[in-house]
Amino acid sequence: MNVLFFLNTYYYHGAPQPLSLPFEGHGISQYALACEHQLIAFALPSLASIVAFREFLKRRPIETDQPLLNQRTAQYVGPVDTLERAKVRVVAAEGVILEVKRLV
């Protein structure tokens, strides 16, 4: 069946009638889900995959050659730096606050 058949039947019966779609009455529209069911059908597998992936990462953590890559303040702990005529060593870091020890 072609589009012209449906357009002809639409215009012959008058404009107030809805245009019939080619899949109506053929069983395809009976499988349509309500919005709530579509959300549930999407949300449940999504949450299950998140939980499964987190469990997978707990058992097999990602190994890297730069473990402090996104821990900016932790990168400063240890080395000796010079701050205006004084040598200091960063001994701890909490958030953006660095705890330093003055070296003589």
C-alpha positions as CSV (number, residue, x, y, z in Angstrom):
1,M,0.0,0.0,0.0
2,N,1.3,3.4,-0.8
3,V,0.9,6.9,0.7
4,L,-1.5,8.0,-1.9
5,F,-4.0,5.4,-0.9
6,F,-4.1,6.7,2.7
7,L,-4.2,10.3,1.6
8,N,-7.1,9.5,-0.8
9,T,-9.1,7.7,1.9
10,Y,-8.4,10.6,4.3
11,Y,-9.7,13.3,1.9
12,Y,-12.7,11.2,0.6
13,H,-14.0,10.7,4.1
14,G,-13.6,14.3,5.1
15,A,-11.1,16.2,7.3
16,P,-12.6,15.5,10.7
17,Q,-11.6,11.8,10.6
18,P,-8.1,11.0,11.7
19,L,-5.7,9.7,9.1
20,S,-5.3,6.0,9.5
21,L,-1.7,4.8,9.8
22,P,-0.4,1.9,7.9
23,F,0.4,-0.2,11.0
24,E,-3.0,0.2,12.7
25,G,-4.9,-3.0,13.1
26,H,-1.8,-5.1,12.3
27,G,-0.8,-5.8,15.9
28,I,2.2,-3.4,16.1
29,S,0.5,-0.7,18.1
30,Q,-0.5,-3.3,20.8
31,Y,3.1,-3.4,22.0
32,A,3.4,0.3,22.8
33,L,4.3,1.0,26.4
34,A,3.0,3.8,28.6
35,C,5.5,6.4,29.6
36,E,5.8,5.1,33.2
37,H,6.6,1.6,31.9
38,Q,9.2,2.9,29.5
39,L,10.9,4.8,32.3
40,I,10.9,1.7,34.5
41,A,12.2,-0.4,31.6
42,F,15.1,2.1,31.2
43,A,15.8,2.8,34.9
44,L,16.0,-0.8,36.2
45,P,18.7,-2.1,33.7
46,S,20.6,1.2,34.1
47,L,20.8,0.9,37.9
48,A,21.7,-2.7,37.6
49,S,24.5,-2.0,35.2
50,I,25.9,0.8,37.5
51,V,25.9,-1.6,40.5
52,A,27.5,-4.4,38.5
53,F,30.2,-2.1,37.2
54,R,31.0,-0.7,40.7
55,E,31.4,-4.3,42.0
56,F,33.6,-5.1,39.0
57,L,35.9,-2.1,39.8
58,K,36.1,-3.1,43.5
59,R,37.4,-6.6,42.5
60,R,39.6,-5.3,39.7
61,P,40.8,-1.8,40.5
62,I,42.4,0.3,37.8
63,E,46.2,0.3,38.0
64,T,48.0,3.4,36.9
65,D,51.5,4.7,36.8
66,Q,50.4,8.0,38.2
67,P,48.3,7.3,41.3
68,L,48.2,11.0,42.4
69,L,47.0,12.3,39.1
70,N,43.8,13.9,40.3
71,Q,44.9,14.5,43.9
72,R,46.5,17.8,43.4
73,T,47.4,18.7,47.0
74,A,48.7,15.2,47.6
75,Q,51.3,15.7,44.9
76,Y,52.9,18.5,46.9
77,V,53.6,16.3,50.0
78,G,57.2,15.3,50.4
79,P,59.5,17.5,48.2
80,V,61.4,20.5,49.6
81,D,60.4,24.0,48.2
82,T,61.8,27.4,48.7
83,L,59.4,30.2,49.8
84,E,61.0,33.6,50.1
85,R,64.3,32.8,51.7
86,A,63.0,29.8,53.7
87,K,63.1,26.2,52.7
88,V,60.0,24.2,53.6
89,R,58.7,20.7,53.2
90,V,55.0,20.0,52.8
91,V,54.2,17.3,55.4
92,A,50.4,17.0,55.0
93,A,47.5,18.3,52.9
94,E,43.8,18.6,53.6
95,G,41.7,20.0,50.9
96,V,43.5,23.2,49.7
97,I,45.4,23.7,53.0
98,L,49.0,22.6,53.0
99,E,50.8,21.9,56.3
100,V,54.4,22.8,56.0
101,K,57.5,22.3,58.2
102,R,60.3,24.8,58.0
103,L,63.8,23.4,57.3
104,V,66.8,25.1,58.8
